[in-house]
Amino acid sequence: MDKKAQIMDFFNGLIAAAFPPNNSWDCPPKLEDKKMAKIGDKKNQKDESILSCDKKSENTEKNGAIFDLKKELQDCASIFSIKIKKLYRKIRQQNRRIYYLEQENKRLRQLAFLDDLTQLANRRKFYLYLKQHWRGSLNRPTSLILGDVDFFKAYNDNYGHLAGDLCLQQIAEAIQDALKGQNEAQEYLAARYGGEEFAIVLPDTELKDAIAIAEKIRLNIVAKKIPHVGSEIRPWITLSAGVSTQKLGQEFSPETLILAADRALYQAKNNGRDRVCSDT
């Protein structure tokens, strides 16, 4: 091939590359191509419509699921509320039963430590109280009064046991009245020690103060003037009392305090009754 032909082929290749025969801007699209484009657009619209319906259906399903879940939660909350109310009622009933049981136990404990006739502490409570106080009152004075109704057997023989019970109740009142005027901070204990015997524990009380309290009790009983024709010393009921005071420590015990007060009571009876004596 000669040089002229080569140059022509070169230029023809450049023209063909720069201006392709099917270029969209150079050659208008054919009718068939337009139809195919329209068909494609419709297909795309249909696909989009299907997708939109699918999304709407999916949203509807989600909304329905949410509604069902909400309703289920509301039902669960309602059931839970009912169960909570039932449980609360059961707890209240149980607490009420516990309260009544505690009150009943308290009443039974009081009865176990209470003398039914005089409403004072009984002998069991007296010993328990004295021992408990003893352990917590080292090197502190504790006084004890033991009192005995004079010629009480003769009183029962003359007036009967029912009158004797009424007499003991009046003596218990006289004891309580005497203790009311004392220091309210002190926890005094008055007890029926035996048939016609009474015991009064006076914590943190010196001997002279205990003697004054015992004398007040004796005078309160005399002031009631309960008739007693069988008495050998007075025409009414009287009381003999013995007082003892000890500073609690290892060398003493509740028994030693009781024995000392009992000796003082025996001395009061031997000295003519209707009096207060102390064990010094």
C-alpha positions in Angstrom: 0.0 0.0 0.0 1.3 3.4 -0.9 1.8 6.2 1.5 -1.3 8.1 0.2 -3.6 5.2 1.0 -2.2 4.8 4.5 -2.8 8.5 5.2 -6.5 8.1 4.1 -7.1 5.1 6.2 -5.7 6.9 9.2 -8.1 9.8 8.8 -11.1 7.6 8.1 -10.3 5.8 11.4 -10.3 9.1 13.3 -13.6 10.2 11.7 -15.2 6.8 12.6 -14.0 7.1 16.2 -15.2 10.7 16.6 -18.6 10.2 14.9 -20.0 6.7 15.5 -23.0 5.9 13.3 -25.4 5.0 16.2 -24.6 8.0 18.5 -27.7 9.2 20.3 -27.1 12.9 19.7 -26.2 12.4 16.2 -28.9 9.9 15.2 -32.5 10.2 16.7 -33.8 7.1 18.4 -35.9 4.8 16.4 -39.6 4.3 17.0 -39.1 0.8 18.3 -36.6 2.1 20.8 -39.2 4.5 22.1 -41.8 1.8 22.5 -39.3 -0.3 24.4 -38.5 2.6 26.7 -42.2 3.2 27.3 -42.7 -0.5 28.1 -39.7 -0.3 30.5 -41.1 2.7 32.2 -44.5 1.1 32.7 -42.8 -2.0 34.1 -40.8 0.1 36.5 -44.0 1.9 37.6 -45.7 -1.5 38.1 -42.8 -2.8 40.1 -42.8 0.4 42.2 -46.6 0.0 42.7 -46.0 -3.6 43.8 -43.3 -2.6 46.1 -45.5 0.2 47.5 -48.3 -2.3 48.1 -45.9 -4.7 49.7 -44.6 -1.9 52.0 -48.2 -0.9 52.9 -49.1 -4.5 53.6 -45.9 -4.9 55.7 -46.8 -1.7 57.6 -50.3 -2.9 58.2 -49.0 -6.2 59.5 -46.6 -4.4 61.8 -49.3 -2.1 63.1 -51.5 -5.1 63.7 -48.7 -6.9 65.5 -48.1 -3.8 67.6 -51.8 -3.5 68.5 -52.0 -7.2 69.4 -48.8 -6.8 71.6 -50.2 -3.7 73.3 -53.5 -5.5 74.0 -51.7 -8.5 75.3 -49.6 -6.2 77.6 -52.7 -4.5 78.9 -54.3 -7.8 79.6 -51.1 -8.9 81.5 -51.1 -5.7 83.4 -54.7 -6.1 84.4 -54.1 -9.7 85.6 -51.0 -8.6 87.4 -52.9 -5.8 89.1 -55.7 -8.2 90.3 -53.0 -10.6 91.7 -51.3 -7.8 93.5 -54.5 -6.7 95.1 -55.3 -10.3 96.2 -51.7 -10.6 97.6 -52.1 -7.3 99.4 -55.3 -8.4 101.0 -53.7 -11.7 102.1 -50.7 -9.8 103.6 -53.1 -7.5 105.5 -55.1 -10.4 106.8 -51.8 -12.2 107.8 -50.6 -9.0 109.6 -53.9 -8.7 111.4 -53.6 -12.3 112.5 -50.0 -11.8 113.7 -51.1 -8.7 115.6 -53.9 -10.5 117.3 -51.6 -13.4 118.2 -49.0 -11.0 119.6 -51.7 -9.3 121.7 -52.9 -12.7 122.9 -49.4 -13.8 123.8 -48.8 -10.6 125.6 -52.1 -11.1 127.6 -51.1 -14.7 128.4 -47.6 -13.6 129.5 -49.3 -11.0 131.8 -51.6 -13.6 133.2 -48.6 -15.9 133.8 -46.9 -13.2 135.9 -50.0 -11.7 137.4 -51.9 -12.5 140.6 -55.5 -12.8 139.6 -57.0 -11.7 142.9 -54.9 -8.5 143.7 -53.7 -7.7 140.1 -50.2 -7.4 141.5 -47.3 -9.4 140.2 -47.2 -13.0 141.4 -44.4 -14.7 143.2 -42.9 -16.1 139.9 -42.6 -12.5 138.5 -41.1 -11.3 141.8 -38.2 -13.8 141.6 -37.7 -13.2 137.9 -37.7 -9.4 138.3 -35.3 -9.5 141.3 -32.8 -11.7 139.5 -32.9 -9.6 136.3 -32.4 -6.4 138.3 -29.6 -8.0 140.3 -27.5 -8.7 137.2 -27.7 -5.1 136.0 -27.4 -3.2 139.3 -24.0 -4.0 140.7 -22.8 -1.7 143.5 -26.2 0.0 143.5 -28.6 -0.1 146.5 -31.7 -2.2 146.2 -34.4 -2.4 149.0 -37.0 -5.0 149.7 -40.1 -4.7 151.8 -41.9 -7.9 153.0 -45.3 -7.3 154.6 -47.7 -9.6 156.3 -51.3 -9.0 157.3 -51.7 -9.4 161.0 -53.9 -12.2 162.3 -55.3 -12.8 158.8 -56.3 -16.5 159.6 -58.6 -15.2 162.3 -60.0 -12.7 159.8 -60.9 -15.5 157.4 -62.4 -17.6 160.3 -64.6 -14.7 161.4 -65.6 -13.1 158.1 -65.2 -15.9 155.6 -62.8 -16.4 152.6 -64.8 -14.1 150.3 -64.4 -11.2 152.7 -60.7 -12.2 153.1 -60.3 -11.9 149.3 -61.9 -8.4 149.4 -59.6 -7.5 152.2 -56.5 -8.5 150.2 -57.6 -6.4 147.3 -57.9 -3.4 149.5 -54.4 -4.0 150.9 -53.1 -4.2 147.3 -54.7 -0.8 146.5 -53.1 0.7 149.6 -49.7 -0.6 148.4 -50.2 0.8 144.9 -51.4 4.2 146.3 -48.2 4.4 148.4 -46.0 3.7 145.4 -47.7 6.3 143.1 -46.3 9.2 145.1 -42.7 8.0 144.7 -40.1 8.7 142.0 -41.8 7.8 138.7 -38.5 7.1 137.1 -38.0 4.1 139.4 -39.5 0.8 138.3 -40.9 -0.5 141.6 -42.4 -3.9 141.7 -45.2 -4.8 144.1 -46.1 -8.5 144.3 -48.3 -10.9 146.2 -45.6 -13.1 147.8 -47.8 -15.6 149.5 -51.4 -15.9 150.9 -51.4 -12.7 153.0 -47.8 -11.7 152.3 -46.7 -8.9 150.0 -43.3 -8.0 148.6 -42.1 -4.6 147.2 -38.8 -4.3 145.3 -37.4 -0.8 145.3 -34.4 -0.4 142.9 -31.9 2.4 143.6 -33.5 3.1 147.0 -31.6 3.6 150.2 -32.7 2.1 153.5 -34.2 5.2 155.0 -36.3 5.9 151.9 -37.5 2.3 151.8 -38.5 2.5 155.5 -40.5 5.7 154.7 -42.4 3.9 151.9 -43.1 0.9 154.1 -44.5 3.2 156.8 -46.7 4.9 154.2 -48.1 1.5 153.1 -48.8 0.6 156.8 -50.6 3.9 157.4 -52.7 3.6 154.2 -53.9 0.2 155.4 -54.8 1.6 158.8 -56.6 4.5 157.2 -59.0 2.0 155.4 -60.2 0.8 158.9 -61.2 -2.6 157.6 -63.0 -4.2 160.7 -61.2 -7.1 162.3 -62.8 -8.4 165.5 -60.3 -11.2 165.7 -57.2 -8.9 165.9 -55.4 -8.9 169.2 -53.9 -5.4 168.8 -56.4 -3.2 166.8 -60.1 -3.4 165.9 -59.2 -3.2 162.2 -56.7 -4.8 159.7 -53.0 -3.9 160.3 -49.7 -4.8 158.6 -46.3 -5.8 159.9 -43.4 -5.1 157.5 -39.6 -5.9 157.4 -37.2 -3.8 155.2 -33.8 -4.7 154.0 -31.3 -2.9 151.7 -28.2 -4.2 150.1 -25.7 -2.9 147.5 -25.8 -5.6 144.9 -22.4 -7.3 144.3 -20.8 -10.7 144.1 -20.9 -11.2 147.9 -24.7 -10.8 147.9 -27.5 -12.5 146.1 -31.3 -12.1 145.8 -31.7 -14.8 148.4 -29.6 -12.9 151.0 -31.8 -9.8 150.4 -35.0 -11.8 150.9 -33.6 -13.5 154.1 -32.6 -10.1 155.5 -36.1 -8.7 154.9 -37.7 -11.8 156.4 -35.7 -11.4 159.6 -36.8 -7.8 159.8 -40.5 -8.9 159.4 -40.1 -11.5 162.1 -38.7 -8.8 164.4 -41.7 -6.5 163.7 -44.1 -9.3 164.6 -42.2 -10.1 167.8 -42.1 -6.4 168.8 -46.0 -6.2 168.8 -47.0 -6.1 165.1 -48.5 -3.2 163.2 -45.0 -1.7 162.7 -42.0 -1.5 160.4 -38.6 -2.9 161.3 -35.3 -3.0 159.3 -32.4 -5.5 159.1 -29.4 -3.3 159.9 
